[in-house]
Structure formats: structure tokens, C-alpha cells
């Protein structure tokens, strides 16, 4: 493993982001129609290999249903406005109109409203009633408190998502969530993350998770790098976690844990490179926040933007480019990779000669 010298007392590993790598065509090419991008996670087979990020600017009950009908999974933020207010539409309009200097303070006020368990149940049932996969997300801090309501509502997939999620959290303030025990007792498949290293991913896989999220999420709305100095070069992180998946398969006698790249993918090229680095699927936010149906009305923000002590996110204006359908499966009216995300993935696979996602993980890469 290559390390570079920062100074006499410190060495660091060279790591790569998705912008640093590129796909290499093979000797064989295919017709795009001959490449399959279906993805099966636990008992659920998806036409498109993605989860929509649990962010109020991206997923509402209505967009979760629309995303499900298009072949993905819309993950609802169960700590967001939709579980704090019976009708958050006026608040979403207000967020879009706020002057920049008022955003953090007003978001804190809005999200100070208590989470209502009955709304958690209602929202999940709304999504499930439409006949699509019902998925909801909680942070580790609230998972134990609201998990029973999520399961009682009939959720198909449970996401535990935070800036960093570990199987060995240490706290002096409260008893930390025992992920292994929690997942074992829960009769719903769990996707947990983010993680960024081989060891952290391996420990999370041993907890029983069906999938692990690689990265911090947030993407364009996240300022963790500037505020905390923490960043994830995603190409290296995905590859490391894919190695943990391989070793865990050997250790567990064949149990496969899905690797899901989360964040830092604003266009179709990044999605293709994430899967080529070893991801089974992706979790995306900002590309979907550009949809005309998106509840953020062209704006994008996440949990970190209204953190009570150290906000490390921002409300970002992304504008709109088209419908959810055109963004996900086309047709595209732009040439910048922000539309027909999964048509482009299929074409990338065909151009490099691969017929399915597992094969595509073997695609050769170069460092640019």
C-alpha cells in the first residue's frame, strides 16, 4: 500500500475520488439493450440499482411512490418534516424562499418540532399502499426509540444513516445502540452507514446489515470537509469496502452484504464509476432534487444543515432540469450527465463490454 510522507512525523495513504478515475473500454462491446442493470437486495428485485437519499428536499411520500414505480427505492427521512408536521408543504415553500442568512436559524426552528410516531406509521403506510417498497431512515440516535413504529407500519427496508455509523460507538452520555443485537431482533432488512474504511465496514457487516452505505452522503449540500476536516475519497473507499465484502463472504460462509455508494455523485458518470469500483448500487440525492416533482422546489439540504451545535451543511440551489422519469431513465435533454442517469449507466456497461452489474465491477480503471 503506497504512502506519502506528509512530514517527518506523519505519513498518509494516497486515496482517490471518483473524479480521479476513469473507465477503460475492453476488447468487446455490446448493445446497451443487452446490459442488465437490475439489482436484488434481500428479497427485493429492483429495475434500477439505487436508493433515493432520505432528505426532505428529495423524498416525500409522493416522490417515494413515483421513484418506486420507476424501479428504485425512495427512502423517506423519518426524522424530517413529513413526520413532524401533518402538512409540511408551506414549510417547504418557505425554505425555498428564505434569504441565505436566515436559513440555518429557521431550519433549526422548523426541525425543533417533535417527531410524531403516528406520522411515521402514516407515511410508511401511504407508501406501502401504493404497492412499492416502503423504506424509511433514522439516525442512530433515534433508531431504538422509533424502530417499533417503523416495523409496525410495515416498512420493507430500514435504513440507519448518519455522517459516520459504527458498530462500536462509544458514549459517555447514553447507552449506545447495539447494532448487532438490534438487527438480529428486527424482522426487516437493514442498510446502515456511512463507513469509509475496510475495518469499519467489516464490523458493520458482522452486525447483520443487508447493505452498508459508503461515504458521508450529502454531496453538494454537505460542508463536513470544511467544518470538520473530514472527507471521503469515494473511489478508494468503495474499493476498500468491496474488499471487506469479499473477505466477509469467506468469513461467514457465503453471506453477501451489498455495498452502496452514498453521496458525491452528481451525474451519470460518477454512478458508473462507483459501480465499477465495487458498489452494488448507489444512494443519490442532488440529481433527484433537480426534478420538477422534488419537494425541495429546486433547493437541496440535509440533516447537517440544521445541526444544533455544529452545522456542516447548506441549502443549495440546484434548479430543475426535468421530471423524475427523465432524470432516471430519460430521455435526456442535456449533455451534462444530469438526466437519463441509468440509461447512461447501461451504455457505459455496454461500451466497456459488460452484461450485468456484477461483471461491471471488474471493469478496468485508470487514474487520471
C-alpha positions, -999 to 999 in steps of 0.1 A, spaced: 0 0 0 15 33 -11 20 60 15 34 95 11 53 115 36 34 145 50 64 154 72 89 135 94 63 125 119 33 117 97 27 96 66 -6 93 47 -21 69 23 -28 81 -13 -66 79 -20 -87 87 -50 -121 103 -56 -144 94 -84 -131 124 -104 -97 108 -103 -105 76 -121 -120 67 -155 -134 36 -171 -114 17 -197 -131 0 -227 -125 -37 -231 -119 -56 -264 -156 -64 -266 -186 -40 -268 -223 -47 -265 -257 -32 -274 -269 -12 -244 -302 -32 -245 -281 -63 -238 -268 -50 -205 -289 -56 -174 -289 -31 -145 -314 -49 -123 -304 -52 -86 -316 -75 -59 -312 -65 -23 -325 -90 2 -359 -102 -12 -364 -72 -34 -355 -70 -70 -352 -35 -84 -351 -24 -121 -327 4 -112 -298 0 -87 -304 29 -65 -319 43 -33 -331 79 -32 -314 96 -3 -335 103 28 -336 140 26 -367 163 27 -356 181 -4 -357 148 -23 -381 123 -9 -417 129 1 -443 101 3 -454 111 -32 -419 110 -47 -411 78 -29 -441 62 -47 -430 77 -80 -394 65 -76 -407 30 -67 -428 29 -98 -398 38 -119 -378 10 -105 -358 24 -75 -365 29 -38 -374 63 -23 -361 63 13 -382 87 35 -364 106 63 -384 96 93 -369 125 113 -378 150 87 -407 174 81 -430 147 69 -430 131 104 -431 164 123 -460 181 105 -492 169 91 -488 192 61 -452 204 56 -459 219 21 -460 255 34 -427 250 52 -410 236 21 -421 266 2 -408 289 29 -374 271 29 -371 278 -9 -378 315 -3 -356 321 27 -327 346 24 -294 328 28 -286 345 62 -318 331 77 -316 295 65 -298 278 94 -317 296 122 -351 289 105 -343 253 97 -335 248 134 -369 262 144 -387 240 119 -370 208 128 -374 215 166 -410 203 163 -412 169 179 -413 137 157 -448 121 159 -449 83 159 -483 83 144 -470 103 114 -441 78 110 -467 50 107 -490 70 85 -462 79 60 -449 44 57 -484 30 52 -490 57 25 -460 44 5 -467 8 11 -504 12 0 -492 23 -34 -476 -12 -40 -440 -1 -39 -411 -9 -15 -416 12 17 -383 24 31 -375 48 59 -344 61 75 -334 71 111 -302 83 126 -285 60 151 -296 84 179 -333 78 172 -333 42 159 -341 24 192 -368 50 201 -388 47 168 -379 13 154 -411 -4 167 -432 22 149 -413 16 117 -418 -21 119 -454 -19 130 -462 3 99 -449 -25 76 -417 -10 63 -399 -32 38 -364 -18 43 -349 0 73 -320 25 67 -298 36 96 -279 66 82 -255 90 98 -224 110 89 -205 80 103 -221 49 116 -200 24 135 -207 -10 152 -186 2 182 -199 37 191 -186 49 225 -207 74 245 -205 89 280 -240 103 278 -262 73 270 -261 36 262 -251 34 225 -272 14 200 -260 -22 199 -264 -27 162 -257 -64 162 -284 -71 188 -308 -46 172 -305 -60 137 -308 -96 150 -341 -88 167 -355 -68 138 -375 -87 112 -367 -61 85 -336 -59 63 -313 -31 74 -290 -9 54 -265 10 76 -238 36 71 -218 56 63 -185 40 65 -153 48 47 -127 21 57 -122 -16 54 -123 -23 92 -154 -2 99 -172 -19 70 -162 -53 81 -175 -47 117 -208 -33 103 -212 -64 81 -207 -86 111 -236 -68 127 -260 -84 102 -267 -55 79 -280 -64 45 -262 -35 30 -236 -8 40 -235 28 28 -201 40 18 -194 77 22 -210 106 42 -239 113 19 -249 149 15 -228 156 -16 -234 191 -28 -252 201 4 -225 189 28 -197 210 42 -182 184 66 -149 188 48 -147 225 56 -161 223 91 -146 191 105 -118 185 80 -132 150 73 -136 138 37 -141 105 18 -122 100 -15 -151 78 -27 -133 56 -53 -108 43 -27 -135 40 0 -158 19 -23 -129 -4 -33 -118 -9 4 -154 -17 15 -158 -41 -15 -127 -59 -2 -144 -61 32 -174 -76 14 -152 -103 -2 -135 -112 30 -167 -112 50 -182 -137 24 -153 -160 31 -156 -155 69 -194 -160 70 -196 -189 46 -211 -170 17 -233 -142 32 -233 -114 7 -236 -78 20 -244 -51 -5 -221 -21 -9 -240 11 -16 -221 43 -26 -236 73 -9 -231 109 -20 -207 127 -42 -225 115 -74 -240 145 -92 -242 128 -126 -243 96 -145 -205 93 -150 -199 91 -112 -226 65 -108 -210 43 -134 -175 47 -118 -189 40 -83 -202 6 -95 -170 -1 -114 -151 5 -82 -171 -23 -65 -205 -8 -54 -237 -29 -60 -259 2 -60 -259 39 -52 -277 63 -30 -283 96 -47 -298 129 -36 -288 160 -56 -296 146 -91 -332 139 -79 -335 173 -61 -335 188 -96 -367 170 -105 -398 191 -110 -416 168 -85 -389 172 -58 -404 186 -26 -374 210 -22 -386 231 -52 -351 232 -67 -333 235 -34 -313 208 -15 -304 204 21 -298 176 47 -297 169 84 -263 186 88 -277 220 77 -297 225 109 -274 207 135 -279 223 169 -242 228 177 -221 224 146 -240 229 113 -220 214 85 -244 215 56 -260 241 35 -291 248 15 -280 246 -21 -299 259 -51 -298 233 -79 -327 244 -100 -348 220 -120 -339 201 -152 -368 177 -158 -392 151 -145 -381 123 -122 -387 99 -151 -364 119 -175 -337 122 -148 -337 85 -141 -345 68 -174 -347 95 -200 -350 109 -225 -323 134 -217 -325 170 -230 -290 179 -216 -255 167 -224 -240 171 -189 -249 138 -173 -277 151 -151 -305 132 -169 -311 96 -180 -287 85 -153 -294 48 -157 -296 48 -194 -261 62 -193 -251 35 -168 -264 9 -192 -245 25 -221 -212 27 -200 -215 -10 -193 -222 -18 -230 -193 3 -242 -169 -14 -218 -183 -49 -227 -202 -59 -195 -237 -75 -194 -246 -71 -157 -236 -51 -126 -215 -79 -110 -195 -82 -142 -191 -44 -144 -174 -44 -111 -144 -60 -129 -141 -31 -153 -106 -18 -157 -99 17 -143 -72 43 -149 -61 71 -127 -64 104 -144 
